């Protein structure tokens, strides 16, 4: 495989096996090697597109620039959805996990959320290893200075070394690199895409010249410390779970030796230091005016916005097996380095702690995702797709999910196939994309289960059942993966049929039920009915010592069937609502609709529809501020114009909605 050797020539090609020449023409070019870029390149290559991933530093492909962790609430489901579509994240996580926990256990398996702490050094190496397995994917190290634009469409890229690569589709995943600027206090700013990497200035300037209006967000990281200087007696030890949970559906990789995390808190002394130093903070001292992620606040935000809180929780998380460095989760900051040293030493147990890296804030350009189509393409600049933080999101998982969607659709476009747009009831990826293009962002977007109206359908246990067939239909899976998928679906169906037919007797289960605090049954009853009890689990009944011991079972299939059984009524209700939504989504809206002329709609509705330009009635209904009356009037207006009948408003007279 060609990995971007220097000195390529314009007319060279990749030839027979063993004879490699530089290739300059591709189907898809992906700019950026972060979580969005690596997944986009992988997806395009899996679909057979000749793909080039070009990034400023090949050794940092898949870099975990902030917290070295994958998963969490909603995010864990996204990581498993990416994996079900043939993505990299699940396999890379399983192979480099140092600490695993299943979150939300107290709330029931339907909302469980896997989360893994990874080895920061090994994770990117694993991502690159997987990318290099893709025969149709090349890697090249350079900074992209400009897009090649010909006759109004993107036709390739120009790199900083003078190389020019052509392609019919380009996926831009710039992360925090577009005009990125790092802040340490009010008087120390460094132009950088992340610590140690230069920003992308020329590309940002070209995008502005092409009419793409950038806005600014900020994010940040906490300091890192030397674990050898920590008094762990002042912290609560949290060990990982020993159970065999994993992210990837395709393999059962051996993880790394487990390391603990440590839970502590920043108390009154830390608060006092931060409060007294607010004028030195880049955010509160005026050096930064852009918004950061509300759900990942800096320690300055916590002190200012929660003045009555006595203390703020923090976690010491391992960075890797071969380092003693710890990530101080909960102390993200833009204060000067000397202030960071002071407040670190005010944390119980960190009195002698040595800081190895200061935390910092970073500002960067992003573009409103409402300017994108549902495939994450830029309609005003054909041939270009955007994915990741460039669309106003935050988080590795959100970036990876967008990368998969953009990479798939870029390749499908080149192959002249129909696009793939995940629906809101099909995947959290559908929720993510639809939220971005319909609602836009006024702060860095982060996924939560509460954003999904069909979250009982979109569980972490059934990602492969939901999206595996999609991956197979699109051509994302290898032959071996297709066989694995078919076997999984057969096991789920076989388990479902067995649960539907099985009956249990009192003498089989009553002692077991009493031991779990449940009431005994008085007569034989369907296993289905018993499974609806909260204290009853299918896998526990089938395991050694369980009342149904001896019945062969598959753990993944059992989990999926148990959830379907326990929540059958709610799931049926959600599916009915999803069918209704899908019918509304099947009502297309004309791409050239003159919404500002639709006099029967409120002015607010007209302007929002004009800005978003929804593709269908369902998307229009999800735009904040669009009322049911506006939707009804919208349909009337569309029908009038389809029949050539256009209503006329009396000049100066308010619209029927009452808005002037």
C-alpha positions as CSV (number, residue, x, y, z in Angstrom):
1,X,0.0,0.0,0.0
2,X,1.3,3.5,-0.9
3,X,1.6,5.5,2.3
4,X,2.3,8.9,0.7
5,X,6.1,8.7,-0.2
6,X,7.7,12.0,-1.2
7,X,8.0,13.3,-4.7
8,X,4.8,11.9,-6.4
9,X,4.3,12.5,-10.1
10,X,1.0,13.6,-11.7
11,X,0.7,10.7,-14.2
12,X,1.7,7.8,-11.9
13,X,-0.7,5.1,-10.7
14,X,-0.9,2.2,-8.2
15,X,0.1,-0.8,-10.3
16,X,0.5,-4.5,-9.7
17,X,1.0,-6.1,-6.2
18,X,4.6,-5.5,-5.1
19,X,5.1,-2.6,-7.6
20,X,3.9,0.6,-6.0
21,X,4.0,4.1,-7.6
22,X,2.5,7.3,-6.3
23,X,-1.1,7.9,-7.2
24,X,-2.6,11.3,-7.5
25,X,-6.2,10.7,-8.6
26,X,-8.7,9.3,-6.0
27,X,-12.4,8.8,-5.6
28,X,-12.5,10.3,-2.1
29,X,-10.0,12.4,-0.2
30,X,-10.3,12.9,3.5
31,X,-8.6,15.9,5.1
32,X,-7.7,15.2,8.8
33,X,-6.8,12.1,10.7
34,X,-8.8,12.5,13.9
35,X,-11.8,10.4,14.9
36,X,-14.0,11.9,12.1
37,X,-11.3,11.6,9.5
38,X,-10.2,8.1,10.2
39,X,-13.7,6.8,10.3
40,X,-14.6,8.6,7.0
41,X,-11.6,7.2,5.3
42,X,-12.2,3.7,6.6
43,X,-15.9,3.8,5.5
44,X,-15.1,5.1,2.0
45,X,-12.4,2.5,1.5
46,X,-14.6,-0.3,2.8
47,X,-17.1,0.6,0.0
48,X,-14.3,0.2,-2.5
49,X,-13.6,3.8,-3.2
50,X,-10.0,4.7,-3.9
51,X,-9.4,6.8,-0.9
52,X,-6.6,9.1,0.4
53,X,-6.4,10.3,4.0
54,X,-4.1,13.3,4.3
55,X,-3.2,14.6,7.7
56,X,-0.5,16.9,9.2
57,X,1.1,14.1,11.3
58,X,0.6,10.4,10.5
59,X,1.7,9.4,14.0
60,X,-1.3,11.2,15.5
61,X,-4.0,9.5,13.4
62,X,-6.8,8.7,15.9
63,X,-5.2,10.9,18.6
64,X,-7.1,11.3,21.8
65,X,-6.5,15.0,22.3
66,X,-8.5,15.3,25.5
67,X,-9.8,12.6,27.8
68,X,-8.4,9.1,26.8
69,X,-11.8,7.5,27.1
70,X,-14.5,6.2,24.7
71,X,-18.2,5.8,25.5
72,X,-20.5,7.0,28.2
73,X,-24.2,7.9,28.2
74,X,-25.4,7.9,24.6
75,X,-21.8,8.1,23.4
76,X,-21.3,4.4,24.2
77,X,-24.2,3.5,21.9
78,X,-22.8,5.7,19.1
79,X,-19.4,3.9,19.4
80,X,-21.2,0.6,19.0
81,X,-23.2,1.9,16.1
82,X,-20.0,3.0,14.4
83,X,-18.6,-0.5,15.0
84,X,-21.7,-2.1,13.6
85,X,-21.1,-0.2,10.3
86,X,-17.6,-1.5,10.1
87,X,-15.9,1.4,11.9
88,X,-12.6,1.5,13.8
89,X,-13.6,2.8,17.2
90,X,-15.0,-0.3,18.8
91,X,-12.1,-2.6,17.9
92,X,-9.5,0.0,18.8
93,X,-11.2,0.6,22.2
94,X,-11.4,-3.1,23.1
95,X,-7.7,-3.7,22.2
96,X,-6.5,-0.7,24.3
97,X,-8.9,-0.7,27.3
98,X,-7.3,-0.1,30.6
99,X,-10.5,0.4,32.6
100,X,-14.1,-0.5,31.7
101,X,-17.4,0.3,33.4
102,X,-21.0,-0.1,32.3
103,X,-22.7,3.1,33.4
104,X,-26.4,3.5,34.4
105,X,-26.6,0.0,35.9
106,X,-29.0,1.2,38.6
107,X,-31.5,2.4,35.9
108,X,-31.9,-0.9,34.1
109,X,-30.2,-2.6,31.1
110,X,-32.2,-0.7,28.5
111,X,-30.2,2.5,29.3
112,X,-26.9,0.9,30.2
113,X,-23.9,2.8,28.7
114,X,-20.4,1.3,28.1
115,X,-17.4,3.4,28.8
116,X,-13.7,2.5,28.6
117,X,-10.5,4.2,29.6
118,X,-7.9,3.6,26.9
119,X,-4.2,3.7,26.6
120,X,-3.6,7.1,25.0
121,X,-0.4,5.9,23.2
122,X,-1.7,2.6,21.9
123,X,-5.2,3.8,20.7
124,X,-3.9,5.8,17.7
125,X,-1.5,3.0,16.8
126,X,-4.4,0.6,16.7
127,X,-6.5,3.0,14.6
128,X,-3.6,3.3,12.1
129,X,-3.1,-0.4,12.0
130,X,-6.7,-1.0,11.0
131,X,-6.5,1.8,8.3
132,X,-3.5,0.2,6.8
133,X,-5.4,-3.0,6.3
134,X,-7.7,-1.3,3.8
135,X,-6.2,-2.1,0.4
136,X,-7.8,0.9,-1.4
137,X,-6.7,3.5,1.2
138,X,-3.5,5.5,1.1
139,X,-2.1,7.8,3.8
140,X,-0.2,11.0,3.2
141,X,1.5,13.3,5.7
142,X,1.0,17.0,4.8
143,X,-1.0,20.1,5.7
144,X,-3.8,20.9,3.2
145,X,-3.4,24.5,2.2
146,X,-6.4,24.7,-0.2
147,X,-9.2,22.9,-1.9
148,X,-9.0,22.6,-5.7
149,X,-12.2,24.2,-7.0
150,X,-13.1,23.9,-10.6
151,X,-16.3,25.2,-12.2
152,X,-17.9,25.7,-8.8
153,X,-17.2,22.3,-7.4
154,X,-14.4,20.8,-5.3
155,X,-12.1,18.6,-7.4
156,X,-9.2,17.9,-5.0
157,X,-6.7,19.5,-2.6
158,X,-3.3,21.2,-2.6
159,X,-0.9,20.2,0.1
160,X,1.8,22.3,1.8
161,X,4.6,20.5,0.0
162,X,3.1,21.4,-3.4
163,X,1.4,18.0,-4.0
164,X,-1.9,18.2,-5.8
165,X,-4.4,15.4,-5.4
166,X,-7.6,15.1,-7.4
167,X,-10.9,13.5,-6.3
168,X,-14.6,13.6,-7.1
169,X,-15.4,13.9,-3.3
170,X,-13.5,15.6,-0.5
171,X,-14.4,15.1,3.2
172,X,-13.1,17.9,5.5
173,X,-12.6,16.9,9.1
174,X,-10.5,19.8,10.5
175,X,-11.3,19.3,14.1
176,X,-10.0,22.3,16.1
177,X,-7.4,23.2,13.5
178,X,-9.1,25.9,11.5
179,X,-7.5,29.1,12.9
180,X,-7.0,27.3,16.2
181,X,-5.6,29.3,19.1
182,X,-4.6,27.9,22.5
183,X,-5.0,30.1,25.6
184,X,-3.1,29.9,28.8
185,X,-4.3,32.8,30.9
186,X,-5.0,36.2,29.4
187,X,-1.5,37.0,28.1
188,X,-0.3,33.7,26.6
189,X,-1.8,32.7,23.3
190,X,-0.4,30.3,20.8
191,X,-1.7,29.6,17.3
192,X,-2.2,25.8,17.2
193,X,-4.6,23.2,16.1
194,X,-3.9,21.4,19.4
195,X,-0.9,21.3,21.7
196,X,2.2,20.7,19.5
197,X,0.5,21.0,16.1
198,X,0.2,24.2,13.9
199,X,-3.2,25.5,13.0
200,X,-4.7,25.5,9.5
201,X,-4.8,29.2,8.4
202,X,-4.7,29.2,4.6
203,X,-7.5,26.6,4.3
204,X,-9.6,28.6,6.7
205,X,-9.1,31.8,4.7
206,X,-10.0,30.0,1.5
207,X,-13.2,28.7,2.9
208,X,-14.1,32.2,4.0
209,X,-13.4,33.5,0.4
210,X,-15.7,30.7,-0.9
211,X,-18.5,32.2,1.1
212,X,-18.6,29.8,4.1
213,X,-19.2,31.9,7.2
214,X,-17.2,30.7,10.1
215,X,-18.2,31.0,13.8
216,X,-16.0,30.3,16.9
217,X,-16.3,27.8,19.7
218,X,-13.9,26.9,22.4
219,X,-13.1,23.7,24.3
220,X,-10.4,22.9,26.8
221,X,-8.4,20.3,28.7
222,X,-7.3,19.8,32.3
223,X,-3.7,19.5,33.5
224,X,-2.0,16.2,33.7
225,X,0.1,15.1,36.7
226,X,2.8,12.6,37.6
227,X,1.1,9.7,39.4
228,X,4.2,9.0,41.4
229,X,3.6,12.2,43.3
230,X,0.0,11.5,44.4
231,X,-1.1,10.4,47.8
232,X,-3.7,7.9,46.8
233,X,-4.8,7.4,50.4
234,X,-6.8,10.6,50.0
235,X,-8.7,9.2,47.0
236,X,-11.4,6.5,46.6
237,X,-10.2,3.7,44.4
238,X,-12.5,2.7,41.5
239,X,-11.6,-0.5,39.8
240,X,-12.9,-1.5,36.4
241,X,-15.5,-4.3,35.9
242,X,-14.2,-7.7,35.3
243,X,-17.2,-8.8,33.1
244,X,-16.6,-9.4,29.5
245,X,-18.4,-6.4,28.1
246,X,-16.9,-5.0,24.9
247,X,-17.6,-2.4,22.2
248,X,-16.9,-4.4,19.1
249,X,-19.4,-6.9,17.7
250,X,-16.9,-8.5,15.4
251,X,-14.2,-9.8,17.7
252,X,-13.4,-10.6,21.3
253,X,-10.0,-9.0,21.7
254,X,-7.9,-9.5,24.8
255,X,-7.8,-6.2,26.6
256,X,-4.9,-4.7,28.5
257,X,-4.2,-5.2,32.2
258,X,-6.8,-3.2,34.1
259,X,-5.8,-0.1,36.0
260,X,-7.9,1.8,38.6
261,X,-9.3,5.3,38.4
262,X,-9.3,7.4,41.6
263,X,-12.1,9.7,42.8
264,X,-11.4,12.8,44.8
265,X,-12.7,16.4,45.1
266,X,-11.7,20.0,44.8
267,X,-12.8,21.8,47.9
268,X,-13.0,25.3,49.4
269,X,-9.3,26.0,49.1
270,X,-9.3,25.3,45.3
271,X,-12.5,27.4,44.9
272,X,-10.8,30.3,46.7
273,X,-7.7,30.1,44.5
274,X,-9.8,30.0,41.3
275,X,-12.1,32.8,42.4
276,X,-9.2,35.0,43.3
277,X,-7.6,34.3,39.9
278,X,-10.6,34.7,37.6
279,X,-9.2,37.9,36.1
280,X,-6.3,35.8,34.8
281,X,-8.5,33.2,33.1
282,X,-8.6,33.4,29.4
283,X,-12.4,33.1,29.5
284,X,-13.3,35.4,32.4
285,X,-10.4,37.8,31.7
286,X,-11.7,38.6,28.2
287,X,-9.3,36.8,26.0
288,X,-12.0,34.4,24.9
289,X,-15.5,35.4,24.0
290,X,-16.7,32.2,22.3
291,X,-18.9,29.5,23.9
292,X,-17.6,26.2,25.3
293,X,-19.4,22.9,26.0
294,X,-21.9,23.5,28.8
295,X,-21.8,19.8,29.8
296,X,-18.0,19.8,30.3
297,X,-17.4,23.1,32.2
298,X,-14.1,24.4,33.2
299,X,-13.2,24.8,36.9
300,X,-13.7,28.5,36.5
301,X,-17.3,27.9,35.2
302,X,-18.0,25.6,38.1
303,X,-16.9,28.1,40.7
304,X,-18.8,31.0,39.1
305,X,-22.0,29.2,38.2
306,X,-22.3,27.0,41.2
307,X,-21.2,29.3,44.1
308,X,-23.0,27.3,46.7
309,X,-21.3,24.0,45.9
310,X,-18.8,23.1,48.7
311,X,-16.7,20.9,46.4
312,X,-16.4,19.6,42.9
313,X,-15.7,16.0,42.0
314,X,-12.7,15.0,40.0
315,X,-11.2,11.8,38.7
316,X,-7.6,10.7,38.3
317,X,-7.6,8.6,35.1
318,X,-4.6,6.6,33.8
319,X,-3.0,7.7,30.5
320,X,-1.4,4.4,29.7
321,X,0.4,1.2,30.8
322,X,3.8,2.6,30.2
323,X,3.4,6.0,31.9
324,X,2.6,7.2,35.4
325,X,0.9,10.2,34.0
326,X,-2.7,10.8,35.1
327,X,-5.5,12.9,33.5
328,X,-7.2,15.1,36.1
329,X,-10.8,14.9,34.8
330,X,-12.9,17.7,36.3
331,X,-10.3,20.5,36.4
332,X,-10.4,21.7,32.8
333,X,-9.1,25.3,32.8
334,X,-7.7,28.3,30.9
335,X,-5.9,29.7,33.9
336,X,-2.1,30.4,33.8
337,X,0.2,27.4,34.5
338,X,1.4,28.8,37.9
339,X,-2.2,29.1,39.0
340,X,-2.9,25.5,37.9
341,X,0.0,24.4,40.1
342,X,-1.4,26.2,43.1
343,X,-4.9,24.8,42.8
344,X,-3.7,21.3,42.1
345,X,-1.7,21.3,45.3
346,X,-4.8,22.5,47.2
347,X,-6.6,19.2,46.2
348,X,-6.4,16.7,49.1
349,X,-3.8,14.1,48.1
350,X,-2.2,16.3,45.5
351,X,-0.2,18.5,47.9
352,X,3.1,17.2,46.4
353,X,1.8,16.6,42.9
354,X,4.0,17.5,40.0
355,X,2.2,18.9,36.9
356,X,3.4,17.3,33.7
357,X,1.2,19.3,31.2
358,X,-0.9,22.4,31.9
359,X,-4.5,22.5,30.9
360,X,-5.5,25.0,28.2
361,X,-8.5,26.3,26.3
362,X,-8.6,26.3,22.5
363,X,-10.7,28.5,20.2
364,X,-11.4,27.3,16.6
365,X,-13.6,27.9,13.6
366,X,-16.7,25.9,12.9
367,X,-19.5,26.2,10.3
368,X,-23.2,26.1,11.0
369,X,-24.4,22.6,10.3
370,X,-27.7,24.0,9.1
371,X,-25.9,24.8,5.8
372,X,-25.4,21.0,5.2
373,X,-27.6,18.4,3.6
374,X,-28.7,15.3,5.5
375,X,-25.6,13.5,4.0
376,X,-23.3,16.1,5.5
377,X,-22.6,17.5,2.0
378,X,-22.2,21.2,1.4
379,X,-24.9,22.0,-1.3
380,X,-23.3,25.4,-2.1
381,X,-20.0,23.7,-2.8
382,X,-20.6,20.4,-4.6
383,X,-18.0,17.7,-3.9
384,X,-17.4,18.7,-0.3
385,X,-18.6,17.0,2.9
386,X,-18.0,18.2,6.5
387,X,-17.7,16.0,9.6
388,X,-16.7,16.4,13.2
389,X,-16.0,19.5,15.3
390,X,-16.1,21.6,12.1
391,X,-19.9,21.1,12.4
392,X,-20.1,22.5,15.9
393,X,-20.0,19.2,17.9
394,X,-17.8,18.0,20.7
395,X,-16.7,14.5,21.6
396,X,-14.8,11.7,19.9
397,X,-17.9,9.6,19.4
398,X,-20.0,12.4,17.8
399,X,-17.0,13.1,15.5
400,X,-16.6,9.4,14.6
401,X,-20.3,9.1,13.9
402,X,-20.3,12.0,11.5
403,X,-17.2,10.6,9.8
404,X,-18.9,7.4,9.1
405,X,-22.0,9.1,7.6
406,X,-19.9,11.5,5.5
407,X,-17.4,8.9,4.3
408,X,-20.2,6.5,3.3
409,X,-22.1,9.2,1.4
410,X,-19.0,10.6,-0.3
411,X,-18.2,7.1,-1.6
412,X,-21.8,6.5,-2.6
413,X,-21.8,9.8,-4.5
414,X,-18.7,8.8,-6.5
415,X,-20.3,5.4,-7.3
416,X,-23.5,7.1,-8.4
417,X,-25.5,5.2,-5.8
418,X,-28.4,6.4,-3.6
419,X,-27.2,8.2,-0.4
420,X,-27.7,6.7,3.1
421,X,-29.3,8.9,5.7
422,X,-29.9,7.2,9.1
423,X,-33.4,7.9,10.5
424,X,-34.0,9.1,14.0
425,X,-35.6,5.7,15.0
426,X,-32.8,3.8,13.2
427,X,-29.7,5.0,15.1
428,X,-28.3,7.7,17.4
429,X,-26.4,8.7,14.3
430,X,-29.7,9.7,12.8
431,X,-30.6,11.8,15.9
432,X,-27.1,13.4,15.7
433,X,-27.3,14.3,12.0
434,X,-30.9,15.5,12.1
435,X,-30.4,17.6,15.2
436,X,-27.4,19.3,13.6
437,X,-28.9,20.1,10.2
438,X,-32.3,20.9,11.5
439,X,-31.8,22.7,14.9
440,X,-28.3,23.9,14.4
441,X,-25.9,24.7,17.3
442,X,-25.6,27.5,19.8
443,X,-23.0,25.7,21.9
444,X,-20.8,22.7,21.2
445,X,-23.3,19.8,20.5
446,X,-23.1,16.7,22.7
447,X,-25.3,13.7,22.4
448,X,-27.6,12.6,25.3
449,X,-30.2,9.9,25.5
450,X,-32.8,12.6,26.2
451,X,-32.2,13.9,22.6
452,X,-33.6,10.6,21.2
453,X,-37.4,10.3,21.3
454,X,-37.0,6.5,20.5
455,X,-34.3,5.7,23.0
456,X,-35.9,2.3,24.0
457,X,-35.4,1.3,20.4
458,X,-31.9,2.7,20.2
459,X,-30.1,0.7,22.8
460,X,-26.5,-0.3,23.1
461,X,-27.3,-4.0,23.0
462,X,-29.1,-4.0,19.7
463,X,-26.7,-1.9,17.5
464,X,-25.7,-4.8,15.3
465,X,-29.3,-6.0,14.9
466,X,-30.3,-2.5,13.8
467,X,-27.4,-1.5,11.7
468,X,-25.6,-4.7,10.6
469,X,-28.1,-5.3,7.8
470,X,-27.6,-1.7,6.6
471,X,-23.8,-2.2,6.6
472,X,-24.2,-5.5,4.6
473,X,-26.6,-3.9,2.1
474,X,-24.3,-1.0,1.5
475,X,-21.2,-3.2,1.1
476,X,-19.3,-2.2,4.2
477,X,-18.7,-5.7,5.5
478,X,-16.1,-8.3,4.7
479,X,-17.3,-11.8,3.8
480,X,-16.3,-13.0,7.3
481,X,-18.2,-10.1,8.9
482,X,-21.3,-10.9,6.9
483,X,-21.2,-14.5,8.1
484,X,-20.8,-13.3,11.7
485,X,-23.8,-10.9,11.2
486,X,-26.0,-13.7,9.8
487,X,-25.1,-16.0,12.7
488,X,-25.9,-13.2,15.2
489,X,-29.3,-12.5,13.6
490,X,-30.1,-16.3,13.6
491,X,-29.2,-16.5,17.3
492,X,-31.4,-13.5,18.2
493,X,-34.3,-15.0,16.2
494,X,-33.8,-18.4,17.7
495,X,-33.7,-17.0,21.2
496,X,-36.8,-14.9,20.6
497,X,-38.7,-17.9,19.4
498,X,-37.6,-20.0,22.4
499,X,-38.6,-17.2,24.9
500,X,-42.0,-16.9,23.1
501,X,-42.7,-20.6,23.5
502,X,-41.1,-21.5,26.8
503,X,-43.0,-22.0,30.0
504,X,-41.7,-22.3,33.6
505,X,-43.0,-24.3,36.5
506,X,-43.2,-23.1,40.2
507,X,-40.8,-25.9,41.3
508,X,-38.3,-24.6,38.8
509,X,-38.1,-21.0,39.7
510,X,-39.7,-20.2,43.1
511,X,-36.6,-20.7,45.3
512,X,-34.6,-18.7,42.8
513,X,-37.2,-15.9,42.8
514,X,-37.3,-15.8,46.6
515,X,-33.5,-15.4,46.7
516,X,-33.9,-12.3,44.6
517,X,-36.7,-10.8,46.7
518,X,-39.4,-11.7,44.2
519,X,-42.7,-13.4,44.8
520,X,-43.2,-17.0,43.8
521,X,-45.5,-18.1,41.0
522,X,-48.5,-20.3,41.8
523,X,-48.8,-22.1,38.5
524,X,-46.9,-22.7,35.3
525,X,-46.7,-19.5,33.2
526,X,-45.0,-18.2,30.1
527,X,-41.3,-17.3,30.5
528,X,-42.2,-14.1,28.7
529,X,-44.4,-13.0,31.5
530,X,-41.8,-13.8,34.2
531,X,-39.1,-11.8,32.2
532,X,-41.2,-8.6,32.6
533,X,-40.3,-8.6,36.3
534,X,-37.5,-6.2,37.1
535,X,-35.6,-8.7,39.3
536,X,-35.6,-11.4,36.6
537,X,-32.8,-11.6,34.0
538,X,-32.8,-14.1,31.1
539,X,-29.0,-14.6,31.2
540,X,-29.0,-15.1,35.0
541,X,-31.7,-17.8,34.6
542,X,-29.7,-19.6,32.0
543,X,-26.3,-19.3,33.7
544,X,-24.8,-21.9,36.0
545,X,-26.9,-22.1,39.2
546,X,-29.9,-20.5,37.5
547,X,-33.3,-22.3,37.3
548,X,-32.9,-22.9,33.5
549,X,-29.3,-24.0,33.7
550,X,-28.3,-26.3,30.8
551,X,-30.0,-24.4,28.0
552,X,-27.4,-23.2,25.5
553,X,-27.5,-19.5,25.0
554,X,-25.6,-16.6,23.4
555,X,-25.1,-13.6,25.8
556,X,-25.6,-10.9,23.2
557,X,-28.8,-12.5,21.9
558,X,-30.1,-13.0,25.4
559,X,-29.6,-9.3,26.2
560,X,-31.4,-8.1,23.1
561,X,-34.4,-10.5,23.5
562,X,-34.7,-9.7,27.2
563,X,-34.9,-6.0,26.5
564,X,-37.5,-6.5,23.8
565,X,-39.6,-8.6,26.2
566,X,-39.3,-6.4,29.3
567,X,-40.2,-3.2,27.4
568,X,-42.5,-4.7,24.7
569,X,-45.3,-2.3,25.3
570,X,-43.2,0.8,25.3
571,X,-41.2,-0.4,22.2
572,X,-44.4,-1.1,20.3
573,X,-45.6,2.5,21.2
574,X,-42.3,3.9,20.0
575,X,-42.4,2.0,16.8
576,X,-45.9,3.3,16.1
577,X,-44.7,6.9,16.6
578,X,-41.7,6.2,14.5
579,X,-43.9,4.9,11.6
580,X,-46.0,8.1,11.9
581,X,-42.8,10.2,11.8
582,X,-41.5,8.3,8.8
583,X,-44.7,8.9,6.8
584,X,-44.2,12.6,7.5
585,X,-40.6,12.4,6.4
586,X,-41.8,10.8,3.1
587,X,-43.6,14.1,2.3
588,X,-40.8,15.9,0.3
589,X,-40.6,19.7,0.1
590,X,-39.5,21.4,-3.1
591,X,-35.8,22.4,-3.0
592,X,-36.5,25.7,-4.6
593,X,-39.5,26.7,-2.4
594,X,-39.7,30.5,-1.8
595,X,-40.6,30.3,1.9
596,X,-40.4,34.1,2.4
597,X,-43.4,34.4,0.1
598,X,-45.6,32.0,2.0
599,X,-47.9,34.6,3.5
600,X,-50.0,32.2,5.6
601,X,-47.0,31.3,7.7
602,X,-45.7,33.4,10.6
603,X,-42.6,35.5,9.8
604,X,-40.6,33.4,12.3
605,X,-41.5,30.2,10.4
606,X,-40.8,31.8,7.0
607,X,-37.3,32.9,8.0
608,X,-36.4,29.6,9.8
609,X,-37.6,27.5,6.8
610,X,-35.6,29.8,4.4
611,X,-32.5,29.3,6.5
612,X,-32.8,25.5,7.1
613,X,-34.5,24.6,3.8
614,X,-35.8,21.3,5.1
615,X,-35.9,18.3,2.7
616,X,-39.2,17.0,3.9
617,X,-42.1,17.8,6.2
618,X,-40.7,15.8,9.1
619,X,-37.5,17.8,9.1
620,X,-39.6,21.1,9.0
621,X,-41.6,19.9,12.0
622,X,-38.4,19.5,14.0
623,X,-37.3,23.0,13.5
624,X,-37.6,24.9,16.8
625,X,-40.4,27.5,16.5
626,X,-42.4,25.8,13.7
627,X,-45.9,25.4,15.1
628,X,-48.5,22.8,14.0
629,X,-50.4,25.6,12.4
630,X,-47.3,26.6,10.4
631,X,-47.0,23.0,9.2
632,X,-50.6,22.9,8.1
633,X,-50.2,26.2,6.2
634,X,-46.9,25.0,4.7
635,X,-48.7,22.1,3.1
636,X,-51.4,24.3,1.8
637,X,-48.8,26.7,0.3
638,X,-46.9,23.9,-1.3
639,X,-50.1,22.4,-2.9
640,X,-51.2,25.8,-4.1
641,X,-47.9,26.3,-5.9
642,X,-47.9,22.8,-7.3
643,X,-51.2,23.6,-8.9
644,X,-50.0,27.0,-10.1
645,X,-52.2,29.0,-7.7
646,X,-50.4,31.6,-5.6
647,X,-52.1,33.5,-2.8
648,X,-51.6,37.2,-2.8
649,X,-51.3,39.3,0.3
650,X,-52.6,42.8,0.6
651,X,-49.6,45.1,0.8
652,X,-48.9,46.3,4.3
653,X,-51.5,43.9,5.8
654,X,-50.4,41.4,8.4
655,X,-50.3,37.7,7.6
656,X,-53.2,35.4,8.9
657,X,-50.9,34.3,11.7
658,X,-51.1,37.8,13.2
659,X,-47.4,38.6,12.7
660,X,-46.7,41.9,11.0
